[in-house]
Amino acid sequence: MKKIIDIFQNAFIGMTKVFRQDYLLHFFVGMVIATPMVMFLSPMEAIGAMVFIAIGKEIAWSQIYKIAASWQDVVFTILPLVFLYAVKIAG
């Protein structure tokens, strides 16, 4: 478990140097959403739900706040699901 925490901590430190804080916020909110999905849903159900949530959020915010939807936000919201399944498969 300590090794996994170290991996995420090092990844976070590296990401703060490369990505905007907005993308990191999407990543960590995606992590919170993806964690129960990985534990309780099949991979296809989790991927479908996460894509629906991420795209739906971008469409809703673009309509409410009159801002352009960002595909990078969608990617950074879905990315934790990929990481969690990789850890689940490897473990």
Summary of the structure (lengths in Angstrom):
residues: 91
radius of gyration: 13.9
end to end distance: 10.4
largest distance: 43.1
contacts: 231
relative contact order: 0.15
helix: 87%
strand: 0%
